[in-house]
Amino acid sequence: MASGPISKNARREGAKVLTSRWGGVISMKSVFENGKLRHVAYCQKTGNTARKPKDLM
């Protein structure tokens, strides 16, 4: 896990590499649906998505 809190912008830019419980890299994606911009965490190995990166760890 990451040490200390990481801001949403830092996660979006890729300042730190976060790994999921399946061993894949977690990246943040911006998704525009229903007229709203949402940020979702995405595991590159399995394709799982979650609201927060912590949910994939």
KARADA-V572885 format. One record per residue. N is the residue number from 0. RES is the residue in one small letter. D_LAST is the distance of its C-alpha to the last C-alpha in Angstrom with 1 decimal. Layout:
N;RES;D_LAST + N;RES;D_LAST
This chain:
0;m;7.3 + 1;a;9.9 + 2;s;13.1 + 3;g;14.5 + 4;p;14.2 + 5;i;14.2 + 6;s;16.6 + 7;k;16.1 + 8;n;18.8 + 9;a;17.3 + 10;r;14.1 + 11;r;16.7 + 12;e;18.8 + 13;g;16.3 + 14;a;17.3 + 15;k;14.2 + 16;v;12.2 + 17;l;8.4 + 18;t;6.9 + 19;s;4.6 + 20;r;5.0 + 21;w;8.3 + 22;g;9.3 + 23;g;9.9 + 24;v;10.2 + 25;i;8.8 + 26;s;12.1 + 27;m;13.6 + 28;k;16.6 + 29;s;19.4 + 30;v;20.9 + 31;f;24.4 + 32;e;25.3 + 33;n;27.9 + 34;g;29.2 + 35;k;26.0 + 36;l;23.6 + 37;r;19.9 + 38;h;16.8 + 39;v;13.9 + 40;a;10.6 + 41;y;11.2 + 42;c;9.8 + 43;q;13.0 + 44;k;13.0 + 45;t;12.7 + 46;g;13.6 + 47;n;11.3 + 48;t;11.5 + 49;a;10.3 + 50;r;12.1 + 51;k;9.5 + 52;p;6.8 + 53;k;5.2 + 54;d;5.7 + 55;l;3.8 + 56;m;0.0
